[in-house]
Amino acid sequence: MNWDRVEGNWKQLKGNVKEQWGKLTDDDLDVIAGRRDQLEGRLQERYGYAKDKAKQEVDTWFSSRNWN
């Protein structure tokens, strides 16, 4: 599964992302617009994560999704 699926379904996934990372604002989610690099960057800003930690968080979230 590749990240294109997230970008294509971003409107549906925004609620799940907000549930996972409650510090992200609606404006953050609009800016992210399904782009992984933007999500990782916003997690670094809002949570103070290092780059590796943000990547790990996104990887964990992505792999936990049921993409069927």
C-alpha positions in Angstrom: 0.0 0.0 0.0 1.3 3.4 -0.9 0.7 6.9 0.5 -1.3 7.9 -2.6 -4.3 6.1 -1.0 -4.1 8.5 1.9 -4.0 11.5 -0.3 -6.9 10.3 -2.3 -9.0 9.7 0.8 -7.9 12.6 2.8 -11.3 14.1 3.4 -12.5 10.8 4.9 -9.3 10.3 6.9 -9.1 13.8 8.5 -11.3 12.7 11.4 -9.1 9.7 12.1 -6.0 11.8 11.9 -7.5 14.3 14.3 -8.5 11.5 16.7 -5.0 10.1 16.6 -3.2 13.5 17.0 -5.7 15.8 18.8 -3.3 18.8 18.8 -3.6 19.2 15.0 -6.0 21.9 14.2 -8.5 21.9 11.3 -6.3 24.4 9.6 -3.3 22.0 10.0 -5.4 19.3 8.4 -6.3 21.6 5.5 -2.6 22.5 5.0 -1.5 18.8 5.2 -4.0 17.8 2.5 -2.9 14.2 2.7 0.8 14.9 2.1 3.0 12.8 4.3 5.8 15.3 4.6 3.4 18.0 5.7 1.9 15.6 8.3 5.3 14.8 9.7 6.2 18.4 9.8 3.1 19.4 11.7 3.6 16.6 14.2 7.1 18.0 14.8 5.7 21.4 15.4 2.7 20.5 17.5 4.2 17.7 19.5 7.9 18.6 19.5 8.8 15.3 17.9 12.2 14.8 16.3 12.0 14.0 12.6 12.6 10.3 13.2 9.8 10.2 15.8 7.3 11.9 13.5 8.1 9.5 10.7 7.7 6.5 13.1 4.3 7.9 14.3 3.1 8.2 10.8 4.4 4.8 9.8 2.6 3.2 12.8 -0.7 5.0 12.0 -0.4 4.1 8.3 0.2 0.4 9.0 -2.6 0.2 11.5 -5.2 1.3 9.1 -7.5 -1.3 7.5 -7.2 -0.3 3.8 -9.7 -2.8 2.5 
